[in-house]
Amino acid sequence: MNTKIIDLINGEKPTLSMEVFPPKTSDKFESIKHATEQIAALKPDFMSVTYGAGGGTSEFTADIAENIQNNYGVPTLAHLTCVSSDKNKIDTVVENLKAKGIANILALRGDIPEGFDRSQCHYHYASELIDEIKAHGEFCIGGACYPETHPESENSIEDIRNLKNKVDKGCQFLTTQMFFDNNILYNFLYRVREAGITVPVVAGIMPVTNAAQIKRIMSISGSALPQRFIKIVDRYGDNPEAMKQAGIIFASEQIIDLYANGINAVHIYTMNKPEVAKAIMDNISYIIR
């Protein structure tokens, strides 16, 4: 096993990490692999690789994570979702990750496929997946959290109670869903610390570089959009290059504010765009030294 993410984010130096996603089909593998390699060449502190619903891209996830780690020296965090997988599938995937030297897993329930009968699920919550991963050895296990409350939770109190259960099961750090107003994160951190959740929280930032991303962001996360952000989209949404530049600057300013306020771990949802990842790193190059 290699570098543990928890050791990186508990270090004295602020960390900046990047998320990439694998292809859905084999014919796209080489082009997406190339994009992930370009991001890896920027030397972020670590990279996470997402995982398709039902494990459809599990082999691609493992292959890309292995390539990044072994050929570019960047520690990797493999996502693993469980909602539509059985125990045998999870065991196979975890053992494959272990064989490839992947030491870090982000344990997720995953999105429920449309029309899927949840009564047939082997796993219902990410906390159940944590037990399974721990049975396979000394993995560093992370989990997800929602500063604006998980959309399926009745309220923030129930959401934080469930989050505490996940941490008590063995989740060593948390990565947030995207947010666009840093005050939302600061308020969330106050509430989780009050609830006794003391593990590190990695702030997830999504650079919005085209107006079409907004509808998808709203559909999957329900994130609140600050007026300042809405004005940017209204003004530059029809100008692709201007919107891209404005989105990169907005995300960079968010990250600078987070570091300035003591958030030492930031994770960028790159959408496999090396030029966006590089532009943000250039903007904060002295800050993360």
SULZI-V319022 format. One record per pair of residues at least 24 apart in sequence whose C-alpha atoms are under 10 Angstrom apart, sorted by the first residue. I is the first residue (numbers start at 1). J is the second residue. Records with the same first field share a line. If there is no record, write none. Layout:
I = J ; J
//
This chain:
1 = 97 ; 98 ; 99 ; 100 ; 101 ; 102 ; 103 ; 104 ; 137 ; 138 ; 139 ; 140
2 = 69 ; 75 ; 76 ; 101 ; 102 ; 103 ; 104 ; 139
3 = 46 ; 69 ; 74 ; 75 ; 76 ; 101 ; 102 ; 103 ; 104 ; 140
4 = 46 ; 75 ; 76 ; 77 ; 102 ; 103 ; 104 ; 105 ; 138 ; 139 ; 140 ; 141
5 = 45 ; 46 ; 47 ; 75 ; 76 ; 77 ; 103 ; 104 ; 105 ; 139 ; 140 ; 141 ; 142 ; 172 ; 173
6 = 104 ; 140 ; 141 ; 142 ; 172 ; 173 ; 199 ; 200
7 = 140
8 = 45 ; 46 ; 75 ; 265
9 = 45 ; 46 ; 173 ; 200 ; 201 ; 202 ; 264 ; 265 ; 266
10 = 173 ; 199 ; 200 ; 264 ; 265
11 = 264 ; 265
12 = 264
13 = 264 ; 265 ; 288 ; 289
14 = 45 ; 259 ; 262 ; 263 ; 264 ; 265 ; 266 ; 287 ; 288 ; 289
15 = 44 ; 45 ; 46 ; 202 ; 259 ; 263 ; 264 ; 265 ; 266 ; 267 ; 288 ; 289
16 = 43 ; 44 ; 45 ; 46 ; 47 ; 202 ; 203 ; 255 ; 264 ; 265 ; 266 ; 267 ; 268 ; 281 ; 284 ; 288
17 = 43 ; 44 ; 45 ; 46 ; 47 ; 48 ; 74 ; 75 ; 76 ; 202 ; 203 ; 204 ; 265 ; 266 ; 267 ; 268 ; 269 ; 270 ; 277
18 = 42 ; 43 ; 44 ; 45 ; 46 ; 47 ; 48 ; 49 ; 76 ; 77 ; 204 ; 205 ; 266 ; 267 ; 268 ; 269 ; 270 ; 271 ; 272 ; 277
19 = 46 ; 47 ; 48 ; 49 ; 50 ; 76 ; 77 ; 78 ; 79 ; 204 ; 206 ; 267 ; 268 ; 269 ; 270 ; 271 ; 272 ; 277
20 = 47 ; 48 ; 49 ; 50 ; 51 ; 61 ; 64 ; 65 ; 268 ; 269 ; 270 ; 271 ; 272 ; 273 ; 274
21 = 48 ; 49 ; 50 ; 51 ; 52 ; 57 ; 60 ; 61 ; 64 ; 65 ; 79 ; 269 ; 270 ; 271 ; 272
22 = 49 ; 50 ; 51 ; 52 ; 57 ; 58 ; 59 ; 60 ; 61 ; 62 ; 63 ; 64 ; 65 ; 272
23 = 50 ; 51 ; 52 ; 56 ; 57 ; 60 ; 61 ; 64
24 = 51 ; 52 ; 56 ; 57 ; 58 ; 60
25 = 56 ; 57 ; 60
26 = 57 ; 60
29 = 60 ; 63 ; 64
32 = 64 ; 272 ; 273
33 = 60 ; 63 ; 64 ; 65 ; 67 ; 68 ; 272
34 = 64 ; 272 ; 274
35 = 271 ; 272 ; 273 ; 274 ; 275
36 = 64 ; 65 ; 67 ; 68 ; 270 ; 271 ; 272 ; 273 ; 274
37 = 64 ; 67 ; 68 ; 71 ; 72 ; 272 ; 274
38 = 68 ; 72 ; 272 ; 273 ; 274 ; 275 ; 277 ; 278
39 = 68 ; 72 ; 270 ; 272 ; 273 ; 274 ; 275 ; 276 ; 277 ; 278
40 = 67 ; 68 ; 69 ; 71 ; 72 ; 73 ; 74 ; 75 ; 274 ; 277
41 = 68 ; 71 ; 72 ; 73 ; 74 ; 274 ; 278
42 = 72 ; 74 ; 274 ; 277 ; 278 ; 281
43 = 72 ; 73 ; 74 ; 75 ; 281
44 = 74 ; 75 ; 267 ; 268 ; 277 ; 278 ; 281
45 = 73 ; 74 ; 75 ; 76 ; 265 ; 266 ; 267
46 = 73 ; 74 ; 75 ; 76 ; 77 ; 267
47 = 74 ; 75 ; 76 ; 77 ; 78 ; 267 ; 268
48 = 75 ; 76 ; 77 ; 78 ; 79 ; 104 ; 105 ; 106 ; 267 ; 268 ; 269
49 = 76 ; 77 ; 78 ; 79 ; 80 ; 105 ; 106
50 = 77 ; 78 ; 79 ; 80 ; 81 ; 106
51 = 78 ; 79 ; 80 ; 81 ; 106 ; 108 ; 110
52 = 79 ; 80 ; 81 ; 110 ; 111
53 = 80 ; 81 ; 82 ; 83 ; 84 ; 85 ; 109 ; 110 ; 111 ; 112 ; 113
54 = 80 ; 81 ; 82 ; 83 ; 84 ; 85 ; 86 ; 89 ; 110 ; 111 ; 112 ; 113
55 = 80 ; 81 ; 82 ; 83 ; 84 ; 85 ; 89 ; 90 ; 93
58 = 89 ; 90 ; 92 ; 93 ; 94 ; 96 ; 97
59 = 93 ; 96 ; 97
61 = 93 ; 97
62 = 93 ; 94 ; 96 ; 97 ; 98 ; 99 ; 100 ; 101 ; 102
63 = 96 ; 97 ; 100
65 = 97 ; 100 ; 101 ; 102
66 = 97 ; 99 ; 100 ; 101 ; 102
67 = 100
69 = 100 ; 101 ; 102
70 = 100 ; 101 ; 102
75 = 102 ; 103 ; 104
76 = 101 ; 102 ; 103 ; 104 ; 105
77 = 102 ; 103 ; 104 ; 105 ; 106 ; 140 ; 141 ; 142
78 = 102 ; 103 ; 104 ; 105 ; 106 ; 107 ; 141 ; 142
79 = 104 ; 105 ; 106 ; 107 ; 108 ; 110 ; 141 ; 142 ; 143
80 = 105 ; 106 ; 107 ; 108 ; 109 ; 110 ; 126 ; 129 ; 133 ; 143
81 = 106 ; 107 ; 108 ; 109 ; 110 ; 111 ; 123 ; 125 ; 126 ; 129
82 = 107 ; 108 ; 109 ; 110 ; 111 ; 112 ; 121 ; 122 ; 123 ; 124 ; 125 ; 126 ; 128 ; 129
83 = 108 ; 109 ; 110 ; 111 ; 112 ; 113 ; 116 ; 118 ; 120 ; 121 ; 122 ; 123 ; 124 ; 125 ; 126 ; 129
84 = 109 ; 110 ; 111 ; 112 ; 113 ; 116 ; 117 ; 118 ; 120 ; 121 ; 122 ; 123 ; 124
85 = 109 ; 121 ; 122 ; 123
86 = 120 ; 121 ; 122 ; 123
87 = 122 ; 123 ; 129 ; 132
90 = 129 ; 132 ; 133
91 = 132 ; 133 ; 135 ; 136
93 = 133
94 = 132 ; 133 ; 134 ; 135 ; 136 ; 137 ; 139
95 = 133 ; 136 ; 137
97 = 139
98 = 136 ; 137 ; 138 ; 139
102 = 139 ; 140
103 = 137 ; 138 ; 139 ; 140 ; 141
104 = 138 ; 139 ; 140 ; 141 ; 142
105 = 130 ; 133 ; 139 ; 140 ; 141 ; 142 ; 143 ; 171
106 = 130 ; 139 ; 140 ; 141 ; 142 ; 143 ; 144 ; 171 ; 172 ; 173 ; 174 ; 175
107 = 132 ; 133 ; 141 ; 142 ; 143 ; 144 ; 166 ; 171 ; 174
108 = 142 ; 143 ; 144
109 = 143 ; 144
111 = 220
125 = 162 ; 166
126 = 162 ; 163 ; 166 ; 169 ; 171
127 = 162 ; 163 ; 164 ; 165 ; 166 ; 167 ; 168 ; 169 ; 170 ; 171
128 = 166 ; 169
129 = 166 ; 169
130 = 166 ; 167 ; 169 ; 170 ; 171
131 = 166 ; 169 ; 170 ; 171
133 = 170
134 = 169 ; 170 ; 171
140 = 170 ; 171 ; 172 ; 173
141 = 167 ; 170 ; 171 ; 172 ; 173 ; 174
142 = 166 ; 167 ; 170 ; 171 ; 172 ; 173 ; 174 ; 175 ; 199 ; 200 ; 201 ; 202
143 = 167 ; 170 ; 171 ; 172 ; 173 ; 174 ; 175 ; 176 ; 201
144 = 171 ; 173 ; 174 ; 175 ; 176 ; 177 ; 201 ; 202 ; 204
145 = 173 ; 174 ; 175 ; 176 ; 177 ; 178 ; 188 ; 201 ; 202 ; 203 ; 204
146 = 174 ; 175 ; 176 ; 177 ; 178 ; 179 ; 185 ; 188 ; 221 ; 223
147 = 175 ; 176 ; 177 ; 178 ; 179 ; 182 ; 183 ; 184 ; 185 ; 186 ; 187 ; 188 ; 189 ; 191 ; 192 ; 203 ; 223
148 = 176 ; 177 ; 178 ; 179 ; 184 ; 185 ; 187 ; 188 ; 221 ; 222 ; 223 ; 224
149 = 177 ; 188 ; 221 ; 222 ; 223
150 = 177 ; 221 ; 222
151 = 220 ; 221 ; 222
156 = 188 ; 191
157 = 191 ; 192 ; 195
160 = 188 ; 191 ; 192 ; 195 ; 196 ; 197
161 = 192 ; 195 ; 196 ; 197
163 = 192 ; 195 ; 197
164 = 192 ; 195 ; 196 ; 197 ; 198
165 = 197
166 = 197
167 = 196 ; 197 ; 198 ; 199
168 = 197
171 = 199
172 = 198 ; 199 ; 200 ; 201
173 = 197 ; 198 ; 199 ; 200 ; 201 ; 202
174 = 199 ; 200 ; 201 ; 202 ; 203 ; 204
175 = 200 ; 201 ; 202 ; 203 ; 204 ; 265 ; 266 ; 267
176 = 201 ; 202 ; 203 ; 204 ; 205 ; 266 ; 267
177 = 202 ; 203 ; 204 ; 205 ; 206 ; 220 ; 221 ; 223 ; 269
178 = 203 ; 204 ; 205 ; 206 ; 207 ; 217 ; 221 ; 222 ; 223 ; 224 ; 267 ; 268 ; 269
179 = 203 ; 204 ; 205 ; 206 ; 217 ; 221 ; 222 ; 223 ; 224 ; 225 ; 226 ; 254
180 = 204 ; 205 ; 206 ; 207 ; 208 ; 223 ; 224 ; 225 ; 226 ; 228 ; 229 ; 250 ; 251 ; 254
181 = 223 ; 224 ; 225 ; 226 ; 227 ; 228 ; 229 ; 254
182 = 226 ; 254 ; 255 ; 257 ; 258 ; 261
183 = 258
184 = 223 ; 224
185 = 258 ; 263
186 = 258 ; 261 ; 263
200 = 263 ; 264 ; 265
201 = 263 ; 264 ; 265 ; 266
202 = 263 ; 264 ; 265 ; 266 ; 267
203 = 255 ; 258 ; 263 ; 264 ; 265 ; 266 ; 267 ; 268
204 = 255 ; 265 ; 266 ; 267 ; 268 ; 269
205 = 251 ; 252 ; 254 ; 255 ; 266 ; 267 ; 268 ; 269 ; 270
206 = 247 ; 248 ; 250 ; 251 ; 267 ; 268 ; 269 ; 270 ; 271
207 = 244 ; 245 ; 246 ; 247 ; 248 ; 249 ; 250 ; 251 ; 252 ; 254 ; 268 ; 269 ; 270 ; 271 ; 276 ; 277 ; 280
208 = 233 ; 243 ; 244 ; 245 ; 246 ; 247 ; 248 ; 249 ; 250 ; 251 ; 269 ; 270 ; 271 ; 276
209 = 233 ; 237 ; 240 ; 241 ; 242 ; 243 ; 244 ; 245 ; 246 ; 247 ; 248 ; 249 ; 250 ; 251 ; 276
210 = 236 ; 237 ; 238 ; 239 ; 240 ; 241 ; 242 ; 243 ; 244 ; 245 ; 246 ; 247
211 = 236 ; 237 ; 238 ; 239 ; 240 ; 243 ; 244 ; 247
212 = 237
244 = 276
245 = 276 ; 279
247 = 276
248 = 276 ; 277 ; 278 ; 279 ; 280 ; 283
249 = 279 ; 280 ; 283
250 = 280
251 = 280
252 = 279 ; 280 ; 281 ; 282 ; 283 ; 284
253 = 280 ; 283 ; 284
255 = 280 ; 283 ; 284 ; 287
256 = 283 ; 284 ; 287 ; 288
259 = 287 ; 288
260 = 287
264 = 288
//
